[in-house]
Amino acid sequence: MIDVAIETAKKAGQLALKYYQTHPKVSYKADTSPVTKADIEAEKLARSIIVKNFPDHGIIGEELPNINLKSKYQWTIDPIDGTKLFIRGIPTWSTLIALLENGKPIIGVLYYPPIDELYVAQHAKGAFLNNKKIKVSNVSSFKHAFMSHNALKHFNNINKVKQLVTIANKCHVIRGYGDAYGYSLLASGKIDIFMEAYVAIHDIAAPYILIKEAGGQFTDFKGQDSITSGTSLATNGLLHEQVIKLLNKS
């Protein structure tokens, strides 16, 4: 299954790469998020590879209808995580593939075609970047911490802007590396805190297992071990409880 996950991410990502920087036509979904032909075609290819190898498995995709949702094994597909970046020619978009067993991620692959970075994680087998093992940082205090987050409007929508600013003011460096790239930086020890106030399961299933296998901690904003609640907090583990307390302070 790990081989299929890697094959799927790489082939779908390479297909999307062919459209990259060619200014594909952009459409907008009901939630106003953008979608291109590259998103659709890459997800179709990913699905075809998974179905060929595991016809009884379920699939949860971003762009197309879910299938076989009662299966023990569910694949999540985000054909282009960071479509807005993709459209603007920013190279930190990725293709995300994860495998869930009874709702828990056991395999995660994050592939960044423009920069040729492949992150792979499997339950109890560690996390890797281009076949080299990676781990989270050992920063234990806010005064040395590097934090990142996604769009401020999402924090505003759940009334967490004040809490975000409080945490940011305690940190040494704050930069906005959004989408899966923030989780990848954290898993490889380059940043220490990454949080998103609006996420879907296909956005975070692969990052979840990547962070866990790199030695970090991953919960929602309430501290619950969840990939379906709509928020996510990933840290190196040493700062997690402190961030949770500040996020939930009124």
Buried (B, 14 or more C-beta within 10 A) or exposed (E): BBEBBBBBBBBBBBBBBEBBEEEBEBEEEEEEEBBBEBBBBBBBBBBEBBBEBBEEBBBBBBBBEEBBEEBEBBBBBBBBBBBBBBBEEEBBBBBBBBBBEEEBBBBBBBBBBBEEBBBBBBBEEBBBBEEEEBBBBEBEEBEEBBBBBBBBEBBEEEEBBEBBEEBBEBBEEBEEBBBBBBBBBBBBBBBBBBBBBBBBBBBBBBBBBBBBBBBBBBBBBEBEEBBEBBBBBBBBBBBBEBBBEBBEEE
